[in-house]
Amino acid sequence: MLAAVVGAFAYVGAVDPNEPGHYPVCPLLRVTGIYCPGCGGLRSAHAVVHGDLVTALHANALAVLAYAGFAVLWTVWVIRAVRGRPFRIALGPAHLWTLGTLLLVFGVVRNLPFGGRLLP
C-alpha cells in the first residue's frame, strides 16, 4: 500500500496536473460546471510533493487533510506493528455519516458565492 501511494505521489509530482492533456477532466465539472469535493486534488498532491503547502491548501484543503490523515494512520500502524500490537480502525455508521456529510458540505460550500476560497 505504501509503495502504491508513494508511486502515485511520485507520478503526480513528475507529471504536472496544471498542464492540460495529462489527466482527464472531472466529469461532474465538465458536464455541470460544479466542482466536486475531489476537484483540485491532483493539483494539491502536486503542490504537496513540491513542498508548496499554501498552493496545496488552496487547490483542495480537504485533500491535504486526507493526505495528512493517511500519513498519521500509516505511522501509527507501523509503530503498533513493530511493537506487536494489532491496529484496527472501527468505523461505525456515525463515523461514515459524518465523513459523508463533511464531503457533501465541502462540495456544496465551495460552489456557493461565499465559498470562493475553497475553489481550486
GUMINU-907586 format. One record per residue (C-alpha): residue number from 1; x, y, z. Coordinates in nm, 3 decimals. Layout:
(NUM, (X, Y, Z))
...
This chain:
(1, (0.000, 0.000, 0.000))
(2, (0.277, 0.241, 0.089))
(3, (0.457, 0.166, -0.237))
(4, (0.139, 0.239, -0.433))
(5, (0.085, 0.571, -0.252))
(6, (0.449, 0.674, -0.294))
(7, (0.436, 0.576, -0.661))
(8, (0.116, 0.773, -0.718))
(9, (0.256, 1.083, -0.548))
(10, (0.582, 1.048, -0.742))
(11, (0.391, 1.030, -1.070))
(12, (0.172, 1.329, -0.985))
(13, (0.482, 1.516, -0.872))
(14, (0.656, 1.445, -1.202))
(15, (0.359, 1.497, -1.438))
(16, (0.211, 1.841, -1.369))
(17, (-0.172, 1.835, -1.350))
(18, (-0.174, 2.209, -1.428))
(19, (-0.069, 2.126, -1.786))
(20, (-0.372, 2.033, -1.998))
(21, (-0.388, 1.690, -2.155))
(22, (-0.209, 1.485, -1.888))
(23, (-0.512, 1.389, -1.680))
(24, (-0.884, 1.360, -1.759))
(25, (-1.110, 1.647, -1.658))
(26, (-1.355, 1.585, -1.372))
(27, (-1.674, 1.457, -1.539))
(28, (-1.901, 1.649, -1.298))
(29, (-1.713, 1.974, -1.368))
(30, (-1.718, 1.912, -1.743))
(31, (-2.091, 1.835, -1.762))
(32, (-2.233, 2.071, -1.497))
(33, (-1.964, 2.327, -1.417))
(34, (-1.990, 2.225, -1.050))
(35, (-1.674, 2.149, -0.852))
(36, (-1.689, 1.814, -0.672))
(37, (-1.513, 1.760, -0.336))
(38, (-1.220, 1.600, -0.522))
(39, (-1.165, 1.877, -0.778))
(40, (-0.816, 2.017, -0.734))
(41, (-0.694, 1.703, -0.558))
(42, (-0.426, 1.627, -0.818))
(43, (-0.302, 1.986, -0.818))
(44, (-0.300, 1.969, -0.439))
(45, (-0.095, 1.646, -0.443))
(46, (0.146, 1.801, -0.695))
(47, (0.195, 2.102, -0.467))
(48, (0.246, 1.878, -0.160))
(49, (0.514, 1.679, -0.343))
(50, (0.692, 2.004, -0.427))
(51, (0.661, 2.134, -0.070))
(52, (0.419, 2.417, -0.151))
(53, (0.165, 2.381, 0.129))
(54, (-0.011, 2.713, 0.061))
(55, (-0.084, 2.618, -0.301))
(56, (-0.187, 2.269, -0.190))
(57, (-0.436, 2.409, 0.060))
(58, (-0.573, 2.649, -0.198))
(59, (-0.617, 2.370, -0.456))
(60, (-0.807, 2.138, -0.219))
(61, (-0.781, 2.183, 0.157))
(62, (-0.982, 1.868, 0.228))
(63, (-0.740, 1.660, 0.020))
(64, (-0.444, 1.797, 0.218))
(65, (-0.619, 1.692, 0.539))
(66, (-0.676, 1.346, 0.389))
(67, (-0.307, 1.316, 0.293))
(68, (-0.204, 1.413, 0.646))
(69, (-0.459, 1.174, 0.798))
(70, (-0.329, 0.888, 0.584))
(71, (0.029, 0.965, 0.689))
(72, (-0.068, 0.968, 1.057))
(73, (-0.264, 0.643, 1.031))
(74, (0.020, 0.476, 0.841))
(75, (0.273, 0.587, 1.102))
(76, (0.057, 0.462, 1.390))
(77, (0.006, 0.130, 1.212))
(78, (0.382, 0.085, 1.157))
(79, (0.464, 0.169, 1.520))
(80, (0.199, -0.072, 1.651))
(81, (0.312, -0.345, 1.410))
(82, (0.673, -0.311, 1.525))
(83, (0.559, -0.341, 1.886))
(84, (0.350, -0.648, 1.802))
(85, (0.014, -0.487, 1.870))
(86, (-0.268, -0.507, 1.618))
(87, (-0.412, -0.186, 1.476))
(88, (-0.778, -0.180, 1.389))
(89, (-0.994, 0.112, 1.287))
(90, (-1.353, 0.054, 1.386))
(91, (-1.566, 0.295, 1.188))
(92, (-1.930, 0.280, 1.281))
(93, (-2.224, 0.422, 1.092))
(94, (-2.194, 0.754, 1.276))
(95, (-1.835, 0.797, 1.155))
(96, (-1.929, 0.717, 0.796))
(97, (-2.228, 0.952, 0.802))
(98, (-2.007, 1.227, 0.945))
(99, (-1.749, 1.173, 0.672))
(100, (-2.018, 1.174, 0.403))
(101, (-2.171, 1.490, 0.546))
(102, (-1.831, 1.660, 0.555))
(103, (-1.773, 1.576, 0.189))
(104, (-2.121, 1.695, 0.094))
(105, (-2.090, 2.024, 0.285))
(106, (-1.743, 2.088, 0.142))
(107, (-1.873, 2.017, -0.209))
(108, (-2.172, 2.248, -0.170))
(109, (-1.993, 2.534, 0.008))
(110, (-1.709, 2.550, -0.246))
(111, (-1.969, 2.613, -0.520))
(112, (-2.151, 2.894, -0.338))
(113, (-2.052, 3.259, -0.382))
(114, (-1.910, 3.288, -0.028))
(115, (-1.708, 2.967, -0.069))
(116, (-1.480, 3.109, -0.337))
(117, (-1.170, 3.049, -0.124))
(118, (-1.234, 2.676, -0.146))
(119, (-1.229, 2.670, -0.527))
(120, (-0.928, 2.511, -0.694))
